[in-house]
Amino acid sequence: MAIVSTYLERNIAINRVGLLPNISLYNPETVQCIQAFTQNFVSKGFPLEQARQQAYASLEGILMKQVSIITYSQVFSALGFFFIACLPLALLIKQVKVTGKISMDAH
């Protein structure tokens, strides 16, 4: 469990760093998204500066959702490969048959 948790946290950081360059103030899609979020929050009655901060927080939330989906998919695949790799070992283990009676009077 600890190995999976460590692997998960590490991959979250790696995937976040991988996706973060796609969010830039020089990217027109990012600017448009921030403006749309800001206008949405302003229309709900928030001051402009607070609406802008909430727009950035919303964008961060979307990024983290995408990072989480990618990371959990990677962890699921890694665990699947691990169990498939262990399957031949499980087939090699022989079951021991008990041939004699077990005495309960040994205590």
N, C-alpha and C positions, 0 to 999 in steps of 0.2 A: 504494500500500500504506500509506503514511504517513497519507494522508487518511482511509482506512478505519479505521486504528488510532485516530486522533484522534477521529473520529466515534464509534467504538465506546466509547472511554473517556468521552467527554462524555455520551453517552446512558446509559451505566451509572450515572453520577452523577445524571443527571436522573431516570431511572426509579427509582433507589433512594430519592431524596427524595420521589418521587411515591407510592411504596408504604409508606414508613416510617410515615406517620400511622396506617396500619391496625394497627400493632403498638403497643399502649399498655397500660400497667398498669391503665387504666380500662376497657379492653375485656374483657368477661368471657371471650370466646373465647381471647384471648391469655393471660389468667391461667390458664385451664383447661389450655391447651397447655403453659405453663411448669410447672405443677404435675405434669402427666403426664410430662413429660421428667424433672423432678426425681425423681419417684418411681421412674422407670425406672432412673436412675443410682444412686439409693440402694439399690434392690433388687440392683444389680450390685456393691454393696459400697463405694461411694464415700461419703465423709463428706458431710453435708448441704450445707455451704457450697460444696464442690467440685462436688457434683451440681447445685447451683443455677447455678454459673458455666458448667457444661457444658450446662445447659438453655438458657441465654441464647446460648451459642455455637451450639447446634443450631438455635435459632430464627433466628439471624443467617445460618447456612448455608442454611436453607430460603429466607430472603428473597433471598439472593444468587443462588440457583438460579433463582428466579422472575424476578429482575431480568435475569439473563443470558439466559434464554429470550426474554423480551420484547425485549431489546436486539438480540440476534442476528436475531430476526424482523424488526425494523425495519431493520437494516443490509441484510439479504437483500432486503427489499422495495425499499429505496433503490437498491441496485445493479441490481436487475431493471429498475426504472424508467429508470435511467441507460442501460443497454444497449438498452432499447426505444427510448429517445430518440435513441440513436446509430445505430440501424438505418437510418433514411432517409439519413443521411450516407454510410454504407457503400454504399448502392445508387446514390448519385450519383457515386461515384468510378468513372472509366472506366479500363479496363485498356489499357495501352499495348502495341501489337503491334510486335514487332521484324520489320522487313521486309528488312534487309540482313544480310550475313554479318559476323560480328565477327572481326577479324583477331587472331590470337593472337601474331603476330610483333611486336607493338608494344613489347614489353619489350626 
